[in-house]
């Protein structure tokens, strides 16, 4: 029999907490953010870093699920660290936590591999949910960024640009889905009535276009694109 929750109590969880790496060059900021995260039953800060280079090093020698990175840090910025972590640890989830309500930083964060962008001014409201969304492979977009996305789209329409071109072709999308589902090149060729060699060529094109290295990264992309379920 489950124990009823009293007002103000939190549900318990049987899953291990999300292990967080927190990187910010201001000790007081890290302390405040750590208090927010460690106050949740499903989140725990297991490593801290004072700059981007240290964040990359700590992520490589510590078991972490999520990296929360400030943008402006010495030696290596949070965006540079995000790009490096995305290359070295593709399974690691990344969030950007920043004081900059800046569209350019937001779009660059997405390109760098981050799945969310949280403003420090509302970290007490948004950060916890952003962390949970990130490990579910769901994007977290703050309201100002949503406006930026809509404005960017409307500006493209006004210029007559329309929507950006598809990142991959329909055939490549078909192959991506089958690769992510675990089919071999021979099996994919039989399903699509093409040769295994042609499948391998499409697969190589996918890796190059998407800037990825292996099946794992393609699978994560397919999940984010809604081609397969996690």
N, C-alpha and C positions, 0 to 999 in steps of 0.2 A: 504493500500500500504506500502510495507516495505521500510525502508530508506536505500539507497545504502551505503555500507561501503567505507569509504575513506581509502587511503593507510595508513597502520599502525594501523588502528582502530581494535577493537576486537568485535566479535559478542556478543550480549547480550543474556542472558539466563533467561528463566522464571522459571527454577527449582531453589529450594533453594541451596545455595552453600554446598559443601561437608565440613562437620565439622571435623576438624583435631585436634588430640592430638599430641603434639610434645614433645618428651622426649630425653634430652641430658644433660649431667652434665656440659657442658660448656655454660655459658650464651651467650657468643659472637657467638657461633655456632648456638644456638637457634635463636638468633636475626637475623642472616643472612638467615637462612632457612625460618624463618617467613616472612621476606621481599619477598623472592621468592614466597611463597605460597599465601600470602595476596595480591600479585600483580596480581593474576589471578581472574577473575570474578566468577569462579565456585569453588573456594577454600577459606576457611577461618580457621585460627587457633583459636580455642575456648578455648584451655587449654594447659598448659605447665607443664613439670615435670623435676626435676633434677636427678632422678634416677628411676630404674625400679619399686621399691615398690610404689613410689609416682605416677608413671604412672598408675599402676593398680588401685590405689585408685581414681585417677582423672577420669579414664575411667568409674568407677562404679558410680560416683556421677555427671557426666556431660554427656549430650547427644552428643556423638561423633560417626562419621561414620568410621573414619580411625585413626589408631594409627601409628605414624612414630617413630620408636625406634632406638636409638643408641645401638651398641653392648656392649661396655665397659662402664658400669655405676656402681656406688657404690651401696651397699646393695643388689640389685638385677640386674643382667645383662639384656640387652635387649632381649636376647634369653630366659632367665628365665621368664621375664615379658610376652613375646609372648606366652609361654606355658600356663602361668596362665590366660592370657586374653582369649586364645582360649578355655580354660575350662569354665571360668566364663561367657564370653560374646561371644558365638560362632558366632553371627551375625556381630561382629566387624571385619573390614578388617585391616590387619597389613602389614606394610612395615618395612624393616630393612634399616637404613641409617648408613653407616659405612665407616671408613677409611681403613678397612682391605679387601684387594683383596685376599681373602682366601677361597679356595674350601671347607674346613671343615666347616667354619662358614656358607658358603652359603647353603650347604646341611642340616646343623643343623637348619638353619632358616626355610627352607621348612618343616622340620619335626616338628618344633615348631608351625607351623600354618601360617607363613608369606606367602604372595603371591608375594612378590617381594624383591629384594636385590639391593640397590642403593649405589654406591660409592660416598663419599663426594666430591672427586676430580672432579666429573662431575655432581654434584647435580644441578647446574644451567642449565644443558642440559637435564638431564634424570628425575629429581624428579617429575616435574609437570605431565608428561605423565605417570609415574609409579603410581602416586596417582589416576589418572583417570582410569587407567587399573585395579587397585586394587578394586575400588568400582564397576567395571563391572564384578568382579570375573574372571578377566583375569590375568595370571601370567606376571610379568615383569622380564626379565632376561638380565643382562648386558652382553656385548659381551664376556668378559673373562669367565663368567660362562657358556656361550654356549660352549666355547671351552672345559671347564672342563667336561661338560656332555658328549660331543662326545669322549673325551679322556677316560673317565671312561668306556663308552660303548665298545670302541675298546680294552681297557685293559681286560675287561671281556671276550670278544671274543678270545683274544690272549691266555688267560688262559684256554679257553675251557668252561667257565662258561655260556656263552650265555646270554640271557635276564633273568632278575630276574623273579621269579615265580609271577603269578598273585596274587594280594592281596586278591581277592575273587574268588570263583568258578563261573562258568557260571550260575548255578542255583541261587546262591546268587545275581548275577548281575541282573537276571530277576526279582527277588523279590525286590531288591533295587529300580529298576525303577518303579515298580508298587506301592511300598510304597511311593516313592517320588511323584507319581502322585495322591496320596490321596486315594488309594483303601484300604478297610478294609482287615483284615486277611481272613475273609470268602470269600470276592470277589476274592482275590488273589488265594485262594485255588481252587475256581471254575474255574478260568481262567487257572490254571496250572494243574488241576486235582490232587491236593494233599489236605490233610486235613488242616484245619485252625491251628491245633496244630503243624503240620509240618512247616507251614509258620511262626508261632511264634518262633519255634526253630531256623529256618534260620535267622530270624530277630535278635534274641538275639546273634547269632554268628556274624552277621554283626556288631552290636554295639561293641562287644568285639574285633573283629579283627581290626576295624578301629578306636578304641579308642573313640567312640562317645556315646552320652547319649540318644538321642531322635530322633524323626522323622525330626525335623528341621535340625539337623546336617546331617542326612542321605540325606535330600533333597539337601542341599548345596553341599555335596560330589557328588551327582548324576549330578548336574548342571556342576560342574567342570570336571567331567568325560565325559561329553557330552551325558549322557543317556537321559536327558530331557532338554528342553529349559527353560530359566529363564522367 
